Amino acid sequence: MHDPALAPAAPPLAGSLADSVFETAARTPALPVLARRPGPSGSGWLPVTAAEFRDEVVGLARGLIAAGVALGGRVAILARTRYEWTVFCHALWAVGAEVVPVHPTAPRDHVERVLRDTGCVAVVVEDEQSVMTVGSVLSSLPALRHVWQLDAGALETLTARGTYIPATTVDSLRRVVLPEATAAVVHTSGTSGPALGCALSHRNLAGPCDTLLAAWGDAATPGGQGSVLAFLPLSHVDGLLVQSLAVRGGMVLGHEPEPDEEALAAALRSFRPTHLHGAPSVFEKLYKTFLRDARRAGRGALFERAAVTARDLATAQERRRLGRGPGPGLDLRLQHAVYDRAVYRRLREALGGRVRRATSAGSPLGRELALFYEGVGVPVHDGYGLTETAGPVTAQPPGREKAGTVGRALPGSEVRVADDGEILVRGPSVFRGHPGDGDAAGRLLHDGWLATGDLGRIDEDGCLTVVGRKRDTIVTSGGRAVSPAPLEERLRAHPLVHQAMVVGDGRPCVGALITLDPGFLTQWRAGLALPGDASARAAREENALRDEIGRAVAAANSAVPGPEAIRVFRVLPAPFDVAGGLLTPSLKPRREEITRAYAFEIDAMYEARQRRRTDPGPRDPLGPDDSDNVFQR
């Protein structure tokens, strides 16, 4: 299936992704296309025009040629999301080289494997620590000839090195690059095994980008130039999509290398983007930050009422879009207008005040959260794609958006669901294969269809809903198959819950590992005002926390059949993180690693349940049966 409302953007790509830089500079040389901070501590943004960006790309490209980077050569970029990343990326494409993105926090063995398997001739790193990481594995990298450090002035040094190379040489190389040539070797997130490199062509990366721009790019910024703040890792395919959307769409692109809450909030207020692209965890965190700040200011009840109204308005608008209702009534619209002045406007200002549209990628965004943002005035559109598909293969069709789904297939792509529930896709954006394994794509493709490993369903409106990963499905000892993603999403909706991972494979029931949001936990503790000495207060706090998390579990269970409900849970003392190897760089849980790391806690959780069932002790006649008691750990 595909949706004709998502019309193709432009004539097919004739060359490389670098051509956009030169075409925009020739057409509108004074147009701002990038913004950069004046220094590490700079809070303002300096515009970079299309002509300036082109000249910088050409200068660096000449330096790359002087350094021996040839057509088809591979160069890794091991750095955070920053201005120089985009310049290096387009300079490499301008000489026909291939980019190999590597996440800056990747462990040493991953860096070694990526550089070795892709045969990189050079690597661009950010700081001295990354230089040491690469240096420690040089003996196993015979093809690697250069290590360039951004913080040591690599861009300026290479540009100076290439001054003797004629600019026409760059043009000559750029013009021989075909759309089918490999632009980047991007690695999968590695949630269920070693990360695999996917060779993506210039056409692969440009196609979905151009379709999305044609569908809603201009509509999001009526009467002005759009702007995008890139904070997703450019080592991930979604980060490359954001970069291409901006460069090919003529929008101003800014970079925020520190995606933590404080840095991102400051960057949003100063940069004031019109488009916001993030992962579901970003939008969940923003919502919880709004709620926490409202409670801190004594406006928590007001915020929660406003959130309900926002969702109600968005639901009514959705029914009208889908031809199932008249839209919001007068009372609801008046109530929404009151909250807009008191609440929603403040939320939009916290995002910079100019965001008109947002996109969520990486994993499904919950329906309730999507409705909230639409009601606030910042519609967040969810889409679906993989590294192997160069980003999105589905998107929300303009005018027929449906929250809780990932929309319909982009033009030229097809999506269907197999008998066992697995999502199958095919189309022009599907990857070219794994480097060094020329038949990998052929083994994964069946009659042109890529088996994604994800589970989903297509509803009566033709919209796809992603249920979870096929490999992640839990089968209890009683034979019940449970998809963990919906339960985890509902658990994270509670303000205190930061992360949640459902377990239970081969166990008698479903369980959950839960981590807490530090900011909300501090606020929650402050509001308890418990009497007694320190030890008594600690015991009462533990009981109160158990009950509060129990309510979050009960709320999650309310949406699933009884045999799929969470019966046991354990609150962990620390969150899962990338540094500990429990999250991927795109913040997805590494389930096997988490299960191994917390094997003792998981065993203890189920053993405690078994003890309660065999020797329950005194029973509260008004309490729930032990088998349904989600308030015990």
N, C-alpha and C positions, 0 to 999 in steps of 0.2 A: 504494500500500500504506500501511497505517497499523497501529499496534499498540494494541489495546484495553487493554493493561496500563497505558498512559499515559493515565489517565482525566482528563477535564476537571476543573478545580479548583473552580469555583464557578459560580453563575448568570452569564449574560452581563453584561458591563459595561453599566451603565445610564447612566453619565455620563462624567466625565473621570478621568484618573489622579490628579488632586488629591483626589478624593473619599475615597481611602484614608486620607489624612491626617486628615480630619475624622471619618470613621467610627471609626478606631482611637482618636482622642482622646475621642469620645463613649462608647465602650465601655470602654476601659481608660486613663483619663487619666494614671495614674501609671506606665504601662509605659514603660521606657526604649526608645526607638526609634532614637536617634542617639547617637554619642559624639564629642566633640571635644576637641582638645588645648587647654589653657588659654592657650597663646601660641605664638609661633614656635619657641621653644626648649623648650617643655613636653614632658615625656616621658610624663606620665600622661594619662588619658582621663577627661573629665567627662561623665556621662550627661545626655542631654536627653530628657525625658519626651514622651509623645505630646501632652499638653496644651501643653507649652512649644513643641514644634515647630509645632503648629497655630497658636498665637498669633503665632509669628514669621512664619509664612507669611501669615497674615491681615494683620499689620502691614505687611509688604513689599508685599502685593497692593494695599493701600490707597494706598501710595506710588506704585505703578505706575499706578494709575488717575489719581492727581493729576498724574502726569507726562504723561498723555495716551495711555498704552498701552491700546488698545481691543481689543474682541473681534476675533480674527483677525489682530491686528498681529503682526509678526515681530520678535523680539529675539534677537540673537546673543549667545552666551556664549563668550568667548575666554579660557579659564583652565584651569589644571591641575585635577586631581581633588581638590577640597577641599570643606569643609563648606558654604560659601556657595553653591557650584554647585547643590547639592541644594535649598537653600532657595529660590534664585532660580527654579529649574526648576519647582517646585511652586507658587510664587506666580504665575508666568506662566500656568501651566495653570489656576489658580484663577480668573483673570479671562478665560479663553478665548483667551489669546495663544498663539503658536506659538514654540517654541524652535528656534534654529538653532545647533547646536554647531559650534565651530571649534577645531581643535587649537591650543594656545598657541604651538607652534613653527612654525606654518604660515608660509610666505614671504609677503612683502608682496603679490605679484600674486594669490596664492590668496585671501588675506583680502579684497582688493578685489573679486575676481570673485564670491565667495560673498555678500558684503554687497550688492553691486549686483544680482546675479541674483535674490536672494530679497527684495529691497526692504525690508531691515530698517529699522525706525524707531529702533532703539536698539541699543547693543552694550555688554555687560558685559565689562570687561577686568580683568586681574589687577594689572598693575604699570605703572610709567611707560613702560617700553619698549614695551608693547602700546599705550599711549595714543599714542605717537609713530608707531607703525606705522599705526594707524587715521587719525591726523591727516594723515599724508602722502598719503592717498588720498581725503580728504573731498570734494575738488572733483568727484569722479566719483560721489558718493553723495548725490543730491539728497533722497532720502527719509530719510536718517539725521539724527535730531534730538538724540540724547543719547549721550554716552559716559560710562559709570559705572565707576569704578575701585574694585575690591574693597579693595586695600591702602590706599586713601584714605578708607575708611569708607563706601562706597557703600550698603551694606545699612542702616546706621544712619541715614544721611542721608535716604534714600528713606522709611524707616519714619517718621522725624520729619515729613517733608513731607506724609504722608498722614493725619495724626492727625484732620483735620477730616472725612475721608470716613467715613461710617457703615459699620460692619462688615457690616451687612445688604446693602450694595451689593455686597460681595464674594460673599456668599451668592447674591444674585440673578443675578450673572453666572455663577457656577459652575454653577448649576442649569440654565442654558440650553445648556450645552455638551453636545453629543451624542457618543456613542462614535465616530461616523464622522468627526467633525471632526479636522482635522490637528493632531497634537500636536507634531510635530517634523519639521524638514527636515534629514535626516542625509545627509552626503555619503559616497560610496563611497571606498574607500581609494586609488583611482587607480593601481593597479599596472600597468595596461595602457592608460593614457590619462588625460585630464583627469578629476578627480573630479566625479561627478554627484550633484546633490542629489535625495534620494528623500523624498517626502512620506509620512509614516507617521502613521496615525490613532491615537487613544487605544486603539481596539480592537486595531489591529495590534500595538501594544506590550504590551498587557495579556494577550492570548490565550496566547502561548507561555509567558509568565511564570506565569500561573495554572495551566497544565497541568503545568509542571515542579514547581511547589510542591505540587500535589496528588499527583504521582507519588512524590516522595521528599523533599520539604522537611522534614516533621516527623520522618521516620524517621532523618534524619541527626543529630538532636539529641534523643535520648530523654531525657525527664524534665527538660528545660530549654529556655530561650529560645535560639534560634540567633543567630549573629552573623556578619557579612560585612565584610571589609576591602576597600574599593574602591581599587584602584590602577591598573586599566585606564583609559585616557583616556575621560572621559565624552563626548568628542566622537565616539566610535565607538559603533556600535549595541550592541556587547557591553558597553560600560560602562553604557549606559542600561538594559540588561537586568539587570545586577547591582543597580543602584539600584532598579529596580522590584521585583525579587525581594525585596529587603530591606523596602521600604516596604509593599508589598502583603502580604508574608508575615509581618509583625510581628517581623522580626529586627532586631537592633541593627546599624546601619550606621556604620562608621568610614571615614575617608578618609586615604590616603597620597599626597601630591602628588609625591613623589620616588621613582619606581619603580626606582632604582638598587639594586644588590645590598646595600650596607650599610644604606641607609635602610629598604628593605623588610624585611630581616632583623630590624632593631630594632623595626619596627612590628608584625611578626608576633609577636615575643616579648612585647611589652607589651599589644597588643590581644587576643591569643589568640582568633582567630576559630574558628568551628565549620565554616564553609564557606570554601573557597578557590576563587576564579575567576581564571583566568589564560590567557595564550596559551601554545602549545607551547614557545616560547622561554623562558618563565618556568620551566616544569617541567624543561626541559633544563638551564637554568642552575642551578637548585636541585640537581639530581642531580650536576652537575659540581662544585658547591661542596661537597657532602657528600663526594665522592671526594677532592677536593683537600685538605680539612681532615683527612680520615682519613690520607692519605699524609703530610701534614705532621706528624701525631702519631705516625707510625710504625705505623699500623693499616691501611695500604692493602690488604694482602693479606686481612686479616680482613673489610674492607668488601666487597671483590670476591667473596669466598666467600659472604658474607651476601646480596649482591645476586643471586647465582645461585640461592640457596635461596628468596629472596623470589619470584623469577620462577617457579621450579618449583612452589611452593605455589599461586601465583595461577593457573598453567596448569592444575593439577589441580582447583582449585576451579571454573574455567571449564568444564572438561569435565563436571563433575558438574552444573553449572547447565544445560548444553545437552544433558544426558542421554547423554553419551558416555563416562562413566567413573564410578568409585566415589568420586572425590575423593582428597585427600592421604592417604597411608598413615601408619602410626604413626611410622615412622622419620623421615619428612619433617616431620611435625608436631613431633616432639621436637627435631629439629635447628632448626626454625623458632623454637621456644620459647627455645632457647639464644641464638640470634641476636637475638631480640626483647629480651632483657635486656641484651645486650652492644652492640647496634647500633641496631635499629629504634626503640627507645624514645628514644634520643638524637636521631634524625632527626625524630621526631614533636615532641619538645620544641623543636627548632629552628624548627618551624612554629607554636609557641605551645602545643603540648601538647593542644589540644582539637579539631583539625581531624578531622572524621569523613568528609567527602566533599569532592571537588574537581571542578571542571568546566574543561575545556579548550575554547577556542574560537578562531576566527580562521583556523586551518589544521589539517590532520589531525595528531593526536598518534601517534607511533610505537608499535607494538604492544609492543616490548620495554620501553619506558619506562612504558607503562600497566600492564604486568604487574608491574614493579618497585614502583610506588607501591601497587598493590593488595596485594602481598605484605608491604609495610611497614606496612600498616594505614590507608592514606590512598587509597582508590580514586578514580582520576581518570576521570571519564566524559567522553568526547568526543561532540560533537554537530556538526551541520552547518547552516549558514544563511548568509544574505547580508544586506547592508544592505537590499536590495530586499524581503526577507522579514521585516524587523523582528527579525532574530535567528534563533533555531533553528527549523528545520522537521523535524529529526530529533533523537532523543535515545536514550540507552540505556534499554531497558525494564527496570524493577526486577526483579531475580531472573533476568534472562536477558542480562546485560551480556556483551558480546563485545569484547575488547581488539583494537585495530587497525582497528575499524570506527567509524562514527559512529551506529550504532544504526538505529532504524526511525522512520518518519514519525510525527509527533505527531498525535493525533486531530483530524480535520477537514482535515488536510493530506495530500497524496499526492505520492509520489516515484516516478519511473520513469526508466529509462535508454534513450535513443534508440538507433537502429541504429548511429550513429557513436560511441556511448559517452558522449554529452553527458547530464548530469543535468538532468531536467525536473521542476519542482515546481509545484504549485498548491494554493491554500488561502486561508483568510481573512486570513492575515498578509501576503499579497503587497501590495506598496506601491501607493499611489494615483497615482503618476506623478511626473514631474519638474516642478518649478515653472517656469512660463512655457512649458511644452511639454505641453499637455493630452493629446496623443495618444501621448506617449512610452510609457506603459504598454501601450497598444493595439498599438504596433508590436513591443514585446518579447514580448507574450503571444500565443500561438497556441492557439485553442480553450481559453483559460483557463490554459494551461501556460506557465510562465516558463522560457525557455532560460537556464540559469545560466552557461554558458560553462565549467563544470567538467566534468571527465571522471570517470566512476566505474563501479562494477559492484555488482550486488546478488547476494549469495551464497545458498547453500542454506538459510540460516537467516533470509533476508529482510533481512539487515543490509546497509547501504550502506557501501562503501569508496570514498573519494575518492582518485583517482589523481593528479590535478593539473589545471591550467588548460588548456583546449583551445588557447588562444592561445599558451601556453608550449611546446607540443609542438615538439621539435627534429626536423628532417628533415635527415639528413646528405646529402652529395653522392651517396652510394650509394643514397639512397631509404629509409633506415631511419628510422622514426618512433620517437622516444624521449621518454618523459615524464620531465622532470628531477626532479620532487619526490621519488620514492623514493630516487634516488641521493643527493640532497642530504640527506635525512633520515638515511641511513646514514652519510654522511660526518660529519655533526654529532654522531653518537654517539661519535666519538673525542674524548677529553678535550682534545686540543690544538686541535681544529678549532672555531672560533667560528662562522663563517659559510661557506656554500658555495653557489656558483651554477654550474650546469652550462651549458655552451655547446656549439656545434657545428652550428648551422643553416647548411646549405650547405657544411660543412667535411667533410673525409674521415673524421673520427672524432669521438667525443665528448670534450670537454675539461672542465676545471673550474677556476674561480677560487676560491681558498681564503684565508680570513683566520684568524688564530690567536687563541686565548684568552690574553690577557695574563697572567692569574694562573697558568694552567697552564704557560705558556711559561717564566715565571720559575722555577717549581718544577722543571720538566724540565731547564732549564739547570743549576740547582744540583745536580741529581743526576748530571750527566755526569762531573764530576771528570776532565776531560781534561788530559793532560800537555802539556808544551811551552810555547813562548813564546806571546805574544798572537796573532800572525798564524797560527801553527800550530793553536792552539786554535780560532780562528775558522773555519779551513778544515774542521777535524774536526767542529765543531759544525754547520756548514752541511751536511756530508755526512750526519751523524746525523739532522738535521732532515728532510732530503730522504728518507731511508730511513723515518723514522717516519711522515711524511705519506704516503709510498708504501704503507706497510702499511694506513693508513686507507683509501686508494683501493682497494687490493686487497680489503679486507674489504667495501667497498661493491659492488665488481664481482662478488663471489661470489654475489650474489643475482639477477644479471641475465644474460641471454644474452650471449655473446661480442660480437656486433656492437653491443650497447648499452653495453658497458663503457667506462669512462673510460680513454683512452689517453695523454692529456697533461694536465698540470695546472700551475698557477702559484700560488705563495704570494704574496699581496699584502702590502705593508708596513703597511697601515692598514685597519681594519674599515669596512664600509659603515655610514653613519649617516644620521639624519633631517636633520641640519643641512646635510649635503652634497647632499641631494636624492636619495640612493641608496636610502633606505628610506622607506616610508610612515609616518605617525604610529603605525600599529598594528604597525610593525616588519616589514612585508613588503617583499621586495626589489622595486625598480623595475627590471625586467630591461632595458628598453630604455635607460634612463639609465646603468645599470652597464655595459652593452655599449658604449655610446658613450664613457663615461669611461675604460674600459680597452681601447679598440680597439687601441692600440699593443701592449699586453701580450698580447692574444689573438693578434694577427698574429704576434708574435715567437714565441709558444708553438708555433704550427703550423709556422712556417718552420723552427724548430729541429728539429722532428720530421722535416720533409721532408729537411733536410740529413743527418740520421742515416740516413734510408732510402737516400739516393742515394750517400752517402759515409760508411759506418759506421766506417771505420778498423779498428784492431785489435779483434778480437772475442773475448770471453771464452767459451771452449768450454762452460763450465758455466753461463753466463748465459742469460737469456731472449732470445728474438728481439726485435729493436727494436720491431716492431709491437705487442708485448705488454709492453714495458718501461714499467711505470707508475712506476718509480723514477727516471726522468729527466724533467726539466722542459724 
